[in-house]
Amino acid sequence: MDTGTHVVMGIAIGGLATLDPVVSGSPQMTQAAMVGILIGSQAPDFDTVLKLRNNASYIRHHRGVTHSIPFWFIWPTLITLFLYWLMPGLNLMHLWAWVFFAVFIHVFVDIFNAYGTKAFSPFYPKWLALGVINIFDPFIFIAHIAAITLWRFGTDPGWTFLVMYLIIAGYYVWRIHAQRQVYLKVRGYHPDATHIFTSPTFKWNLWHVVVRTNSKMYVAQSRKGKINYFETYPFEPIPDDPVINAARKDKNLSSFLSFSPAYRWAVSIEEHGYSVKFVDLRYRSKGYYPFVAIVRLDEDLNLLSSYTGWIYNTDTLKRKLQVAATES
């Protein structure tokens, strides 16, 4: 989920924690629980600082180790010990349990969007991306704001947020069912599909769809139960080619391939040598595929520059590549 949603979730879990008599029975514990839960609800995303390094590091590692099973326990332990150092006398077991719950919920809800996370690493190191809930879901965010507002006007926070989360749980069940219906519809059209990727949008009845068979790839959308096709491409596995092999050694392209399961590639001959470009087919927007990786090589297959990330026009891409060339 987005940062704003994780913040309001932290507030909500802090309110939910007041159902625990140990938390609500002490002003100090109530304060510590709220602070710890708010930090815990953001902690798995502390790896966002990787953006300061480069996009390749961010794409490869974001929602990786900081969301993994060991960090489900590391984050609450560090946060609890820090708060205990600031406020001795806290009930460590109850504080740790609520901070753990905040961390776990953060990781759990991240599994349900198209970006996904390595939640069960190191035991299951692959990305889990169920593609059920959008990165920012208006219903979930507004439900939290409404419940927080009710709390502000005097309702019991514990019961208010408990009811809210029961409603949201029902919402998740409905969205899982809706996605399943889209999947079955597409599977009916493509019984030979080896992969079917669905991604949610802001609109409940609109889904991005990518279908891969042994010979073709289809880019489509599901709108109100109807499948609309945009493009059809031949499915071309990445070949054992000297130019592409050289490009794949680049950190930007390597990060792209570690993240994207549905893409097209192309090699072009240019004045500087070669350009190798990959585009992620899952994020089609207004006829354009903005999530890309591009590597520029000279005639001897030496790296000149590269970039991976979101690009919405060619001028921006040229500027990014110029900067990358300067930094190389």
HELIX and SHEET records of a PDB file:
HELIX    1   1 THR A    3  LEU A   16  1                                  14    
HELIX    2   2 ALA A   17  LEU A   19  5                                   3    
HELIX    3   3 PRO A   21  SER A   24  1                                   4    
HELIX    4   4 PRO A   27  GLN A   42  1                                  16    
HELIX    5   5 ALA A   43  LEU A   52  5                                  10    
HELIX    6   6 ASN A   55  HIS A   61  1                                   7    
HELIX    7   7 VAL A   65  HIS A   67  5                                   3    
HELIX    8   8 ILE A   69  LEU A   86  1                                  18    
HELIX    9   9 LEU A   92  ASP A  110  1                                  19    
HELIX   10  10 PRO A  138  ARG A  152  1                                  15    
HELIX   11  11 PRO A  157  TYR A  189  1                                  33    
HELIX   12  12 PRO A  242  ALA A  247  1                                   6    
HELIX   13  13 LYS A  251  PHE A  259  1                                   9    
HELIX   14  14 LEU A  281  TYR A  283  5                                   3    
HELIX   15  15 THR A  314  GLU A  327  1                                  14    
SHEET    1   A 4 HIS A 195  PRO A 200  0                                        
SHEET    2   A 4 LEU A 206  ARG A 212 -1                                        
SHEET    3   A 4 LYS A 216  ARG A 223 -1                                        
SHEET    4   A 4 LYS A 226  PRO A 234 -1                                        
SHEET    1   B 4 TYR A 263  GLU A 270  0                                        
SHEET    2   B 4 GLY A 273  ASP A 280 -1                                        
SHEET    3   B 4 PHE A 291  LEU A 297 -1                                        
SHEET    4   B 4 LEU A 303  TRP A 310 -1                                        
END                                                                             
